[in-house]
Amino acid sequence: MRKCMISGFADEASKDFLTQVETVKKLGMEYLCLRALDGRSIADYTEAEAVNYIKPKLDEYGLKVSSIGSPIGKVPVNDEEAFEKQLVQLEELCKIANVVGARYIRLFSFYMPKDEDPAPYFDTVVAKMRRFVEICDRYGVIAMHENEKGIYGDTGARCLELYKAFEGTTMAAAYDFANYVQCDEDPVECYELVKDYIAYVHVKDARKSDHRNVLCATGDGQIPKILADLKARGYDGFLTMEPHLRTFESLKNLEATVAETLVQDAYEDGVSAYTAQYNALCAVLDSIGVN
């Protein structure tokens, strides 16, 4: 685990792609995660745009891409039209990942019907996610599932169930501290359940009392404790900042719940919030002896 492996969803610094790369470069980071550029989701870009616009800008600033922060799997489990559309989008996203040199694509395990037990949807979820993994495999990209609020894999137990179903495949886990907190799960207990499958980490913290996102290591995500254990286990993957410290352009499209209740605008702008999260994460890494 090294500081050069810190990445982040740079659209939280600014919707403007130029400001994103400038911010990342100024902080001394080498990587960023592509989720939205110039107000457009990465899922709405084409391979040609990646070749002609995204990759040249990254090269100009000497930056690399840790992952593609896709919205794939963030549709209702029974919405077949949306699923078919996402299969097409994922194909293009894999091409984009190859262009920018990203090894990972983040995806989800579908929104569950409100007030229904998710258990009966397990087989459907697995079957659809296998389609996603098959596409990623064709392009040599690793599909990584993020524990997100309201999807099948939002609890530690259901995430473990999914990861066991995909043992022997390339699918891996993207661990998110805050999302477990906001699902009223214990992040340490969830970590213990899924730690053997973790290939990627999203650094986002939240308070248990009101589910609001807060600065790294000031909430109930147990970030220092879990990162220390990851260090002891030899983790050498990415720590990708996803601060959610103020409202940003694409947040309404990322959360199933009312976005404004999940963030606090405690910073002047996205760049200052992004910088604060970076400094807080560096302080945690210093405290656990990562340099």
N, C-alpha and C positions, 0 to 999 in steps of 0.2 A: 504494500500500500504506500503510494508516494503522492506528494502534492501535485506532481505533474499529471496525475490521473484524476484531478478534480475537473469536472465538466459542469454543464448547466443548461437548463432550458433558457436560452438567451432571449427569447421573446418576452420574458418577464422583465428584462432590462429596457426593452423598447420594441415596438412593432416594426420599426425600421431596421432592415437588415444591416445597413451600413453602421448604424449606432450599435447594433448587437456585436458585430465583429470588432468595432473600435473599443467597446467596453471590455470584452473578453481579453483582447490584446493588452489593454492598459493594465488590467489586473495581473498580467503575467501568466494567464492560463494558456494552455496549448489546445484545449478541446472545447467544443460546444455540442449541444444536442439540438437538432433541427426539429422544431415543432410548428412554428409559424414564422413566415418571413413577409415583411411589407404588408401585413394584415391578412395574408392568405395562409391557410393551413398547408403544411407540407404535402398533405394528401391531395391537394388540388394542383400541385406542380407536376410537370412532365419530365421525362428523362432529358429531353432536349433543353429544357430550361436549366436543369442541373448542370448540363455540359456547358452551356453558353453563359450562364449567369451565376449560379451558386458556387460551382467549383472554382471559377476564376477569382471570385471575390475571396474565397477561403485561401487560395494560394497567394493572393496579393498580401494577405495579412499573416501568412504562415500558420494557419490554423487547421486543425483536423476535427473530424466528427466522431464523437463517441457512439452515438446512436441516432436513429430516426424516431422521434416522439410521435408516432402515428396515433390516430384515433380508431384504428382497426379493432373491432370487437366492442366498441362503445355504441351499440345499437340494441334495441329490444331483441331478446332471444327468439321471438316468434315472427320477426319482421324479415320475411324471405327476400323481399325486394331490396332492402337495405343490405342484407348479407351478400346478395349477388353483386351489388354495386361495390361492396368492400373487397370482394375477391379481385375485381378488376383494379381497384385502387392499390391493393397490396402488390399486385404484379408490377405496377409502375413504381411504387415505393421501393421495391427490391432493386429495380434498375437504378433508381436514384441512389440507393445505398451503395451500390457498386461503383457508381460514378464518384461519389464523395469519399469512398473508402470506409464506410461505416459497417461495422461487423454485426451490429444489433438493430433489431426493430422492436419497439415496445408495442404490445397489444393487450387486449382485455378479453374477459370471458362473458360478455353480454349482460345487458341490464335485465334484471328479473322483474316479472309482473309484480306490481305493488301489492303488498299484504298477502303474498302467496309464499308457500314453503318452496325454497329453491331446489330441494332434493330431487323432485321428479324431473327436473330439467338437466340433470347431470349427463345423461347419455347424449342428449341433443347438443349440449355445450361441447362435449368432447369430440363428437363427430364433426361439428363445424370448425372447431379449433384445429383439428387434424388437417382440414383443407388449408387453413392458414399456414400451418407448419410445412405442409408439402410444397406450397409455393415458395416459402422462404428457403427451403432446402434446395430447390432447383437453382437458386441464385447464390447459394453459399452464405446465406445470412441466418443468424440465430434469432429465432422468435423468442421474446422474453415476456412473460406474463406479469403484469403489475397488479397487486392487490389494490383495488379501487372500490370506493363506496358504491353500493347498490348493484354491483355485478355478482355473478355467481361466486367468484373467488374473492370475496371481501373479508372473510374471516380466515384465521389461521388454519382451522380444521378443513374448510373447503379448499383452501389453496393446497394444502397437503394432499388432499384427495385428487386434485387435478394433477399435481406434479407426479404422484405415483402412477396415474393413468398414462403419463407421457414418459415414464422411465424408458430408457433405450432410444429415445428420440433426441433431437437437438434442442427442444424447447427448454428454457431455463426460467428462473425466477428473478424478477426485479423487485427488490424489497423496498417498501415505502413505510417509514416510521409513522408519519402523521395519519395516513389513511387507516391504519389499524386503530390508532387512538380515536379517530372520528367514527369508527364503527364500534366503539366501546369494547375494544379488544385490548389485551395486555400485549404491548409490542415485544417485550422480552419473551413471554410465553410463545407468541407467534414465531418469533425468530428461532426459538429452540425447535419448533416443529419443522420449519422449512429451511433451516440454515444449510443443509446439505445440497440444496438446489439453487442457492443464490449465486448468480453470475453478475449481478449489477445492483447498485444501490441508489435510491433516490433520497436526497437529503432534504427533508421537509419535516417540520415539527408542529405540534398542535397541543392545545390544552384539553385535558379531559373534562374540565368543568363546563366549558361552553363550546368546545370543538373548534375554536378559532385557531388559525395558523399563527405561529409566533416564530421569532428568530431561533435559528438553530441552537439546540441545547438549552433553551429556556422554557420548554414545554414538558410534556409527559412522554415524549417519544423514546426516552432512555438512549439518546444518540451516543454519548460518550461510552456508556457501558457496552453497547452492541458493537460499536466500531472497535473498541479494545479487544473484544472477543474475535471479531473478524481478523484483526491484525494477528492475534495469537494463532488463528487457524491458517494464516498465510494468504489471506485474501489479497489479490493484486489487481482487482478490477477497478471500474470507475466509481467515483462518488459524484453523482450528478445532482447539482443543486436545483431544487424546484421550490423556491422560497414561499410563494403565495403570500407575500407580505403586503401587497397592495393590489387593487383591482387592475387587471391588464386586459387588453383588447379581446383576446381569445378565451378568457376564463369562462364566459357564459356558455361557450360551446364545449367546455371541458367537463363541467360539473352538471350532474343531473338535478342537484338541489339548487336553491337560490344562491348564486355565487357570492353576492355581497355579504351574506352572513358567515362566509367561510374565511374572510380575510379582514385585516385591519389596515387601513391606510395610514400607517405610522411613519411613512417616509415621504420625502418631498416628491420623488419620482421613482421610476423603475430602476434607473441606474444606481441611485443611492441605496435602494432596497437590495438590489443584486450584490452591490459592493459590501453591504453590511452582512449578508449571508455568507459571502466568501470569507470575510475576515473572521466571522464567528466559527466557521468550519475549520479554518486554519488554526484558530486557537484551540479547538477540540483536538485536532491532530497533534499539535504541540504538546498538549497535556497528556496524551497517551504515548508519546515518544515516536511519532511518525514525522520524519523529516526528509 
